[in-house]
């Protein structure tokens, strides 16, 4: 089980790291023009990296565990694998906001305020602005931001792990007719 976790977790970690670098190259720094695109690409990267859970479970069931795997085994294995891309996303977030673009939180906050001005009724604007300021304070702490990114990937990975464990579970060997 350990080898499967390290292999497929490592693949997911590397996938996210490469995806991050490619995204940074193509979308560059934080500008108002690419926030939506970067968000879509980010969620796509999260989802694609968690697909390594499915492949890891299938490999474990078919190649390591003689074609058998209970739901519990699959869920445990899936959650262990998904720790890798979760950690990668959290670490990459920290590197990004601390080293690559330290002004990201301010730039994104200003962008969101402008978006909110255009779409929020005047009477609700002050209340919404206060909420955003609180969120900005929270995300200004790189530890909190990275932890939230870790949790985001882990939550998606939990869903993928449950579905994969259900789809791939096999408690008895298939019989040949």
C-alpha positions in Angstrom: 0.0 0.0 0.0 2.9 2.4 0.9 4.4 2.1 -2.6 1.1 2.8 -4.3 0.5 5.9 -2.1 4.0 7.2 -2.7 3.8 6.5 -6.5 0.4 8.0 -7.2 0.6 10.7 -4.6 4.0 11.7 -6.1 2.5 11.8 -9.6 -0.3 14.0 -8.3 2.2 16.3 -6.5 4.4 16.6 -9.6 1.3 17.1 -11.8 0.2 20.1 -9.7 3.7 21.6 -9.6 4.1 21.4 -13.4 0.6 22.7 -13.9 1.3 25.6 -11.6 4.5 26.5 -13.5 2.8 26.3 -16.9 -0.1 28.4 -15.6 2.3 31.0 -14.2 4.2 31.1 -17.5 1.0 31.5 -19.6 -1.0 33.7 -17.3 1.8 35.6 -15.7 1.3 37.7 -12.7 -2.0 38.7 -11.0 -3.8 41.0 -13.4 -7.5 41.8 -13.7 -7.5 40.3 -17.1 -6.7 36.8 -16.0 -8.2 36.2 -12.6 -11.2 34.3 -14.0 -9.1 32.2 -16.3 -6.6 31.4 -13.5 -9.5 30.4 -11.2 -10.9 28.0 -13.8 -7.4 26.6 -14.5 -6.8 26.2 -10.8 -10.0 24.2 -10.2 -9.2 22.1 -13.3 -5.7 21.4 -11.9 -7.2 20.4 -8.6 -9.7 18.0 -10.2 -7.1 16.5 -12.6 -4.6 15.9 -9.8 -7.2 14.1 -7.7 -7.8 11.7 -10.6 -4.5 10.0 -9.6 -6.6 8.7 -6.7 -8.7 6.6 -9.1 -5.6 5.3 -10.9 -3.8 4.5 -7.7 -6.8 2.6 -6.3 -7.2 0.6 -9.6 -3.5 -0.2 -9.6 -3.6 -1.3 -5.9 -6.7 -3.5 -6.5 -5.5 -5.1 -9.7 -1.7 -5.3 -9.3 -1.0 -5.4 -5.6 -4.0 -6.8 -3.8 -4.9 -9.8 -6.1 -8.0 -8.0 -7.7 -9.6 -7.3 -4.3 -10.3 -4.1 -2.4 -12.9 -3.2 0.2 -14.5 0.2 0.3 -12.5 1.0 3.5 -9.2 0.0 2.0 -10.0 2.1 -1.1 -11.0 5.1 1.0 -8.0 4.9 3.2 -5.7 4.6 0.2 -7.4 7.4 -1.7 -7.1 9.8 1.3 -3.5 9.0 1.7 -2.8 9.7 -2.0 -4.8 12.9 -1.9 -2.6 14.3 0.8 0.1 14.8 -1.7 -1.7 17.2 -4.1 -3.2 18.9 -1.1 0.2 19.5 0.3 1.5 20.6 -3.1 -1.3 23.2 -3.6 -0.8 24.5 -0.1 3.0 24.8 -0.5 2.7 26.4 -4.0 0.2 28.9 -2.6 2.7 29.9 0.0 5.5 30.2 -2.5 3.3 32.3 -4.8 2.1 34.8 -2.2 5.4 35.0 -0.3 8.0 34.9 -3.2 6.5 35.2 -6.7 3.8 37.8 -6.1 3.7 39.3 -2.6 1.1 41.8 -3.7 -1.3 39.2 -4.9 -3.8 39.5 -2.0 -4.0 43.3 -2.4 -4.3 43.1 -6.2 -7.0 40.4 -6.0 -8.9 42.4 -3.2 -8.9 45.5 -5.3 -10.2 43.5 -8.3 -13.0 42.0 -6.2 -14.0 45.4 -4.8 -14.3 46.8 -8.4 -16.4 43.7 -9.4 -18.5 44.2 -6.3 -19.1 47.9 -7.0 -20.5 46.9 -10.4 -22.8 44.2 -9.2 -23.9 45.1 -5.6 -26.7 47.4 -4.7 -25.5 50.6 -3.0 -27.4 49.8 0.3 -25.6 46.5 0.6 -22.1 47.6 -0.6 -20.8 48.7 2.9 -21.8 45.4 4.4 -20.2 43.4 1.6 -17.1 45.5 1.7 -16.6 44.8 5.4 -16.9 41.1 4.8 -14.3 41.3 2.0 -11.9 43.3 4.3 -12.2 40.5 6.9 -11.5 37.9 4.3 -8.5 40.0 3.1 -7.1 40.1 6.6 -7.5 36.3 6.8 -5.9 35.6 3.4 -3.1 38.0 4.1 -1.7 35.4 6.4 0.1 33.0 4.1 -0.3 30.1 6.6 -4.1 30.6 6.6 -4.3 31.0 2.8 -2.2 27.8 2.3 -4.2 25.9 4.8 -7.4 26.9 3.0 -5.9 25.8 -0.3 -4.9 22.5 1.3 -8.4 22.0 2.6 -9.9 22.8 -0.8 -7.9 20.1 -2.6 -8.5 17.6 0.2 -12.2 18.2 0.0 -12.3 17.5 -3.7 -10.0 14.5 -3.2 -12.3 13.2 -0.5 -15.2 13.2 -2.9 -13.0 11.5 -5.6 -11.8 9.0 -3.1 -15.3 8.0 -2.0 -16.5 7.7 -5.6 -13.4 5.8 -6.7 -13.6 3.4 -3.7 -17.2 2.7 -4.4 -16.6 2.1 -8.1 -13.5 0.0 -7.7 -14.3 -2.0 -4.6 -14.3 -5.8 -5.2 -14.7 -8.2 -2.3 -14.6 -11.4 -4.3 -12.8 -12.4 -7.4 -14.8 -12.3 -10.6 -15.7 -15.7 -11.8 -15.0 -16.8 -15.4 -17.9 -18.6 -17.1 
